[in-house]
Amino acid sequence: MRLRFPLQASTIRRDGPHEALGNSYGIVRNNMTKWHKGWDLAAQPNTPAYAVADGKIVQRLPDVFGYGNCIILEFENPKYNKNLRMSTGIANYEKIYALYAHLSQMGAVGPVAIGQLVGRTGISGNAAGEPPHLHFEILLENALTHITPRVDPGELFGYGLYQC
């Protein structure tokens, strides 16, 4: 299964109050005491955002607290292992979900092909007043809550963007 980055030029932003490390995934904010659950990818407002895989937009969420306008894209997990007998980890999930947040325009619910336009970046949610960016997460379940399991997008896309 092929994957592509969500933006034509995907780089973790190196500006703003958090710099490169704080805009990556993990306990990287507020002196390493606060989680950041995805990547903040540098993007001017109205930059096209693309489907990372063949799948379907399953949720279109306007004005979600912190996230602003966002969509959730469901797609097959390239790391899924049906014979795995573990209780945690990305390989246990047949379908996974990409969250695109702070959008100015959101694609319609329904099927999409890899590379298809799914939205345009914006400054909605807590991106207002920050350098413009796309907030991008990998969710293991089709829900956007504080307890939804997530993984570092690097588990799917590699860690080449982690160059501080």
N, C-alpha and C positions, 0 to 999 in steps of 0.2 A: 504494500500500500504506500502510495506517495503522499507526502506532506509538503506544504510550502509555508513560508512565513506569512503572517497576516498583512504586512505592508510590503510594498515594492522594495523599500530600503528600511529594513528592520534593524534598529540599533537601540540599545537601552540608553535612555536619555542621561546625560551627564551634567545637567543644569538643575537649577532650582534648589530648594532647601535640603534635598537628600543626596544629591550627586549620584554617581553611577551605582555604588553599592546599595544605597537605599532605594533605588528604583528597580532593583532585581528582586528575586523571590527569597523569602525566609525571614528570620528575626533580624532585620537589618535596619530598623528605624529607631529613633530615640535612644541613641547609645546602646544599640543591640538589645533593646527590651521590648520592641513592638514588631509584630508580624506585618509584612507586606506580602500579599497572597498572589502576586503575579508579576508581570513585567510591565514597566512603563516605557513604551517605545516612542521615541521622538517622532513627532509628526505635526506639521502645520494644520490648522483647521481646514476641513474639507478634503483632506488627503484620502484617497480611496483605500478602503479596507477590504481584504479578499478572504474568501473561504479557504481555510487551511487544508481542507480535504473534501472529498465528495461526502455529502451528508444532507442534513436538513436543518433549517432554522426552526427551533421548537418553541422558543420564547422571544417575544419582542416586548421589552420592558421600559416604558417611559418613566423618566424622573425617579429612579431608584435612589434612595438615600446614599450619598457618597459616590455612587457609580454613575449617576445621571442616566442618560438614555443608553440602553444596552440591548444586545441580542445574545442568545445562547444557541450555538451550533452543535448539533449532535453528529457524531461520526464514529466509524468503526475504530477501535483501539488497535493500532499496529503491534502493540506489545501484549495483547490478550493471549493467555495460555489456558485453554479449557481444561487441561489436565493438572493444573496447579492446585495444590491442596492447602495453600496458605490462606489466612483470613484477612490479610491486609496487602496493600500495594497495588500499583497500577495494573499489573498483569491479571488481576482478578476481574476486571471490568471489560465486558465485551464492547460496550458503547461508552464513550467519554464525551465531554462537552467543552467547547471553547467559548469563553466569555469575552466579548468585545465591549468595552465601556467608554464613557465620555463621548458618545457619538453625537453628531449633528444630524445625521440621517441614518435610519435603520431599514435594512432590507425586510421584505415581507416573509411571514412564516411560510415554510414550504421547502421543497428540495432545492439544493444548490450543487454545483459542480466545483471541484477544486479550481481556485483562481477566479471564481465568479465574484463580482462586486457584492458585498453584503452590507455595506454601510460606508459612512464617511466620518472621519474623526471630527471632534469638536472640543468644546470646553464645558460640557455639562457636568453636573455633580460637583464633587470637590476639586475638579480640574480647573474651575473658575479661579483666576488669580495665580495659577501655576503656569509654568511653561507648557505649551500645548503638547499633548501626547495621547496615545492609545493605551489604555490599561487593558492587558490581555492575561487571562487566567485559563488554566486547565482544571475543570471540575470533574470529579469522578461520579457525580450524581446530577440529575436534572433538577437542581434546586439552587437558589441563590440565597443562602442563609449563612450566618457566622459559623455554623457547625458543618456545613457541606464540606466533605473531604476534597482536598486539592493536592496537586503535585506541581513541582517546579516545571514550567514549560520546557526547560532544558532536558528533562527526561525524554521528551519526544523530539525536540528540535536540535539537540546537542547544546554544548556549553560554550560555543564560539562567541556568543554575545557577551560573555562574562570576561571582558577585557577592560579592566579598570585603568 
